[in-house]
Amino acid sequence: MSNYYTNLIDQELVGGTIVNSIIDSNDSNFYGFEVRMPSGEIKNVWILRDEEWNGPGAIEISPDNEEGDEDE
């Protein structure tokens, strides 16, 4: 499943810039961020629960080139 997500990020988001945090106006349990693409298009990225929808899901933010980073 991880290749699916890395491919999706590569195809849809690489080259874009995060410009804003967002929260769903109808449900504050849904949050994410806006990405502005070089074309000017804005894409919303939502941080969702796990695939079974029985947990909160997760996101981790870490510095580039952290130990174990495959791009080193």
N, C-alpha and C positions, 0 to 999 in steps of 0.2 A: 504494500500500500504506500510506502514512503516514496517510491519512484513516481507514483501518481501525483503526489503533492509537489515534489520538486519539479516535475515536468510542468505542472499547472502554473506554479510560480514563475518558472523560466519563460513560459509562453505568454502569460498574461500580465506579469507585473515588473519583470526586470526592465530597468530603464526608467521606471516611474519614480515619483517622489511622494512620500507620505506628507499630506498637507493638513490633515485634520483628524481628530478623533470623532467618532459618531456613536450615537445610541439610538435604538429604535424608539420612536415617539409613542408607539403603542405597547411596548413591552421592554422595560428597562433591563431585562435579563439578556438582551441582545445588544452587543457592542462591537465596535471594530474601528476601522479607520478608512479614510479616503486616500486614494492614490491618483495623482495627476500624471497622466502619460505624456510623453513628448508631443503627441498630437493635440494635447489639450483636453482629451477625454478624461473624465473622472470615473474611477472604478471604486465601488464600495467593497471592502474586505470585511466580512463578518467572522468573528471568533465564535465558533459553535461548540456545542457539547460533543462528547465522544460519539462514535458511530451508532451506539445503541440508545443514545439520548437518555442515559440514566446517570450521567455524571456531568460535572461542570466543564469538562474540557480543560485545555491549558494553553498557555503561551509562555515562552521564555524569551527574554531579551538578554543577549550577552555581547561582550565586545568581540570585534572581529579577531580572527587568528587565536582564539582561545585554544588551550591544549586539547588535542583530539580533533581539531577542525580539519576536515578533509581537504581544504583549499590551501593548506600551508605549503 
